[in-house]
Amino acid sequence: MPEITITIGGRQFEVACQEGEEHYLHSAAKMLDDQAQVLSDQVGRMPEARMLLMAGLMLADKTASFEDQVNEVHGKLNEREAELEGLKNAAAPEPVRIEVPVVPDAVTDTLAEIAARAEALAAEVDEKTST
């Protein structure tokens, strides 16, 4: 079991960890050291046990906040998945039939009138050419 040295709040500690876990321990120690540095900047020097306790509590508070956010996101995700499942299982909506007149009545009437005039003119031309 490897032993590594970590520094928290300007103090060094010898810590044992599982083989291959050294990187995670260094990361965790850095997070704790960052919190200890914040405390040290705000309060100044304090006993080691109190500094570690306060830094740990600050990290626990952040962790609790992240857990709340994760739970909220999981809740929203579950709602969306249920909504999606409902939409997948729902019957397809009936298509809406929309009828749009291709030619408005006024245009049809006007075309009929023009056709009647054209026929009358054609008949008139036929009469004049027949005589």
Beta strands, then each sheet from edge to edge (+ up, - down):
strand 1: 3-8
strand 2: 11-16
sheet 1: 1+ 2-
end
